[in-house]
């Protein structure tokens, strides 16, 4: 574990490079007592001890707290996009996944048969020339690949029906709101049940196809629940209450829509204004004014919207676990984190929140955002005290990301899957804090 900590602190995350340094670098030799671990041993250790490596973040934060470096009166929250161990070219629609699964099963059959007979080998078989034949062949192919991969082909699809009491559905909110809330719940369940990404191509193809099928089924369930909710409202409506027009008939698509990455199904296409789109994760961090990271989380949604409260909760958990009794007084975030309900929840816990309602690219206020909480926040940020507080956001969190991504060259995760990316991001954050602690000790000794 010491070897990985030192290697990550130096920006060296490749198991092969670590092995080479153990042969050539005296510090690596000192850590390993002159032994040279094989790169596969290093990679396997990182995989097997994923959770323990993630928990190092809390231990290092406790050391920083003991050294007096964790001053959390003001914390800044932001996210940065980090590439996954997967390419954008590995994204597939459901139709292309079906074709890949059929091709994989066909290649398996050919390898098992050992010959092609009189055919060239690239002709479409007779049973694939009709839609019914392709559907039956796809089902059979999934069954064969599942058996080869050692898993059951029939997998349970999550049952999700949004509760309008939980997301405040009103008569002005339509079917798309229910689809969105159902998808959020599905992502939450996947996060709780996060597991390592399979190594075999067959398992990853089946997993990608299953997730698209699950997305499709959950959307159908949410649409049916929305229509039942509308019918119940109309049946038990209050006399004189306007219920508006009944919902338009909705016919779901015959096949799942969207794309899924067949290399890392947990990763997503991440978009940032003015930067190229990357296949990766949204790495969230809560940072003190002294540039100590007090929370490091992973999100699979590209926008930062909706991650304010989770980041604050994560910071409070980490501080408590590290033995830091001080609580944040002010939370700073950029306009992408504006979420009225979450901001009110954080404020109700005794913390001030400063989030501008307007992005820097917009001239003037967003239509419908002129009054109420929006106007109040603009007044606070334009005041001398509010401006003096908020100007610390960029000076706190942006240099942290620059140090990690550009100075230490950590701009891509080594392992696949959300759980693995979270473990690695927390290890990266732990080594960042260690470097800060090291600089503090050196400054104290030379003072």
N, C-alpha and C positions, 0 to 999 in steps of 0.2 A: 504493500500500500504506500509506503514511503517513496518507493521508486516512481509510482504513478503520480504522486503529489509533486515530486520534484520535476518530473518530465512535463507535466501539464503547466507548472509554473514557468517553465522555459519555453512553452508553446510547442512542445514535442508530444504529439498524441499518436503517432504511427507506431504500432507495435514493432514493425521492422526497424524503424529508425531508433527506437528505444533499445532494441537488441544490439544494433550497431554501436550506439553510444556506450553501452555496457562493455564493449570491447576496446573503445578508444578514449573515452573521457574519464579522467581520474575521479571526478565527483561521483559519476555513476558507478565506477568500480568500488569506491568507498561504501556506497549505499548497499551494493549487492555482495560485499565482502569478496570481491574478485571473481564472483561467479557470473556467468553469462546466460540468463534465462532465454529460452527460445521464444521467438515472436508469437508462436501459437499458444505458448503457456501464458504470456502476457495478455493476449486477447481473451483467452478462456478465463483468466482470473478476473478481468474486467467484466465479463459477462456473468460469471457466477456470483460475484460480490457487488452486483449492481446497487442493491439497497444500501449496503454498508458504505459504499463510496458516496452515495447521495447524502447519507447522514453525517459525513465529515463536514458538511457545510455548517451545521449547527455547532459542532465542536470547535471549529475555527472561529465562528462568531462569538462563542463564549470566551475564547482567548483574547479576541479583540476587545470584548467588554471588560475583561480584567485589566487590560492595558489602558483603558479609558478612551478608546477610539470610537466607541459606539454612542454618538450623540444624536438622539433621534427626535429632537424637538421639531425638526422639519425634515420630512422625507419626500423624495421625488420619485414618481412612478413613470416608467416608460417601457416600451417594447422595441425589440430589434429583430429583424428577420434573419434567421440562420438557415443555410441550406441543409437539406436532409441528405442522407446517403442514398440518393435516388435522383434520377434525371427527369426533366419535364417530358422527355420523349417516352417515358414509361407509363404515361397516363393513357388510359384506355376507356373508350365507351363500352357499354354493355355488349354491343354487337361485336366489337373487336375482341373483347374478352372471350366471348363465345367462340369466335374463330380461333383464338389462341388455345383454348381448352380442347377444341376438336382437333387442332393440329397436334397438340401434345399427346392426346390419346391415340391419334393415328400413327404418330412416330413410335409410340410405345408398342402398338400392335405390329408395326413393320419390323421393329427390332426383335420382337418376340417371334415373329414368323420367320425372319431370316431371309425372305425373298419377296419379290414383287410380282412374280408370275410373268405373264406376257405383256402387262401394262408398263408404261414408262414410269409410273409412280406419282405423277402430278395431276392425273385426271380426277375430277370430282366424282366420287363414288355414286352409284345409282341412288342410294338411299338419301343422299344429300341434295338431290335436285328438286325437292319439293319442300315447302315450309313445314309440313307435318313430319316429314322425314328428318329435317334438320333439328326440329324440336326434340324428337325422340332420340336422335343421335347425340344431341347435347346432354340430355339426361343420362344416357348410358355412358357418355364420356366422363361426366362428373362422377358417376358411381365408380368407374374404373380408376380414375385419378385419386378419388378419396380412399379407395381400398389400397392403392399403391402407397399413398401418403400415411396410411394407418389411422384414418379418421372416418367418422360417419358422414355420409353425404347429406343425409336429412338433418338439417340444423334448425333449431327453433328460431323463428323470427320474433323479435321483441314486440310485445303488445303495448302500444302507447296511445292513449286518448287524452289530449290536453284538457285540463280543468280550467274553465274560464274564470273561476274565482282566484286562481293562482297568478294569472297574467293580466287580469283586469280587462277582459274583453267587453267591449261596449257595442252598441248597435252600429257604430261607425267602423268597427273592425271586422274585416271579412275573412274569407277562407284562407288567404295567404298568411294571416296572423296565426291561424291554427297550424298551418303547415310549418311555419317558422318555429313555433313553440314546441311542436312535436319533434322537429329535427334537433332542437337544443337539448331536449330530454334524452334523445337517442345518443347524442355526443357525450352527455354527462354519464350515461350508463357505460358507454364504451371506455370512457376515461377511468371509471371505477374498476372495470374488468380488463384493464390494459394488460396485455401479455406480450412476450417476445415475438417478434416477427419471425415466421418460419424460415428455415434455411433453404428448403427444397422449393424449386420452381413450381411444382404441382400444387403444393399447399398455398403458396402465395397467390397463384391464379384463382384457386377456389375461394380464398378469403376475399379477394377483390370483388369477384362476382357476387359472393354472398352479401357483401356490404351494400352493393348497388341494389340488389334485390330487397334487402332490408330497408334501405332508404325509400324505395318504391312502395313497399307494403305499408310502412309507417305513414307515408303521405296519403295513401288510400284510407287508412284507419282515421287519420285526422280529419279528412274530408267528410267521411261518414259521421264522425262525432259532431262536426260543425253543423251538418244538416239536421241531425237529431236535436241539437241545442236550439237551432232556429225554430224547428217545429214545436218544441216544448214552450218556447217563449210565446209563440203565436197562439198556442192552445190555452195557455194560462195567463195571457196578457191582461193588463189593467185596462178597464174601459176608458176610452179617450186617449190612450197612449198610442203614439205613432210608432209603428214597427218598421216602416219603410217597405221596400220591395222585397219579395221573397228571393232567396238566393238563386242565382242562375244555375241551370243544370251543369254538372261538371262530369266530364268523361275523362278518367285518368288515361295516361298513355299506355299503350299495350306493353311496352318494355321499359325498364328503368332508364331514367335520363341522367345526364351528368357524366363525369369521368371519375375513375379511381386509379391510383398509381399501383401497378402490379409489383413494384419493387418494395415500396414502403406504403401500405394502404393508410397508415395514420397521417402521413404528410399531406400537405395541401399546397396549392398554388398561392404564393404570398405576393401581394402587390404593395408597393410603396411609391408615393408620389415622386416622380422624377428619377426613379431607379428601375432597372430591369426586373421583370417578374422572376421569382425563384421558386423552386419546389422545396419546401422546407417547413419550418415551424416559427411561431411568433414567441420569442423568448422574452418573458416579462421579468422586470427587476424593480425592487424598491431600494433606493440608495439614500444614504445620509449626506449631509453637507460636506462631511469629510471623505466622501466617496467610498464608504463601506457599504457593501451590499447586505441588506437585512432580509431580503426575500428573493428567491429565484424560482420562477414557475414557467411552465410551458403551456401554450395555447395553440389550438389548431385552426382558429379563426384568424383571418388576415387583419381585419380591423381591430383596433384597441377597444372599441365600444363594448361595454359589458364586463371589462376586466378590472375596473377600479376597485370595487368592493372585495373581489377575491384576492387582489394583490395586498390590500390593507389587512385583510384577515390573515393572509400568509405571513406578513411581517409581524403581526401581533403574536402568532403562534411561535415563530422562530425566536423572537425576543424573549418570550416566556421560557421556552425550552433552553435558551442560552443563559438564563439567569439574569437578564437585563430587566430591571424593574421600571425603568423610565418608559412612558408611553408617548407615542407621537402626538404632537400638538397641532401640527399643520401638515396637510397632504397636498402636494403640488402635482399636477399632470397637465398634459396638453389638451387641445380641443377635442382630439379623438376619443377621449375618455368621458366626455360629457354624457352622463346618464343620471337624469334627475332623481329617480328613485334610489339608486345606489348612493348618490351624493347625500341625499337626505338621511339615509341609514347611517352613513359614516359620521355625519354631523351629530346625529342623535347619540352617538357613542362618545361625544365630547371632543371631537377633532374638527378643526377648521379645514375646509376644502377649498382650494383655489384652482378652478378649471375654467379657462376662457370659453365662452359659448361660441365664439367665432374663430374659424381657422384663418391663418395668415393670408391665404390666397383669396379670401372673399372681401369685397369692398362693401362695408356696411353690414347691417344685421340681416340674418336669415329671415325670410318672410315668415311671420307668425312667432318670431322669437324676440319681439321688441319689448315686452313687458314682463312683469312678475320676476321670477328667479333669474331670468336672463339679464334683465336690466339691473337687478341688484348686483349680480356678479360683475358686470361691466363697471359699475360704480366702485366696487371694492378694488378691482384690479387697476383702475385709473387713479385711485387714491395714492398718496405718497407711501403709506405703510404697506398697502397691498402690492404696489409695484416693487418696493424694496424686497418684499418676501418672494414674489414670483420670479424675480430675475435670477434667483439661485437655482432654478430648475435646470436650465441648460448647463450651468457651470457644475452641477452635481452629477447628473446622469449621463450626459453626452460624452464627457471624457472617459467614463467607465467603459462604454461601448467601444469607443475609439481604441482604448488600451487593449481590450480583449480582441477585437476583430482585426485591427490593422497593425498594432505593434506586436501582438502575440500570434497573429495570423490564425485565430480561431474563428473561422467563418463557415465551418461546415461540420456537422456531426459525423462521428466515426461509425456509430451503430444505428440500427434501424428500429423504428417503433417509438411511440410516445413515451413509454416508460424508460426506455434506454436514453432517449434524448433528454428527459428530465433529469435522470441520474448524471449524465454528462454535463448538463448546464449547471447543476448544483456543484459539481466538482470544479468546473471552470470558475464559478463564483467563489468557491472556497479558496482556490489558489490565488485569485485576485485579492481577496482579503488577507491571505498569508503574505503576499508581496507588500501590501500596505503595512502589515504588522512588522515585517522585516525592516522596511524603511524607517519605521518609528523607532525600532530598537537601535538601528545604526545612528540615527539622529540623536538619540538619548545618550549614546556612548561617546559621541564626538562633541557633545555640547560642553 
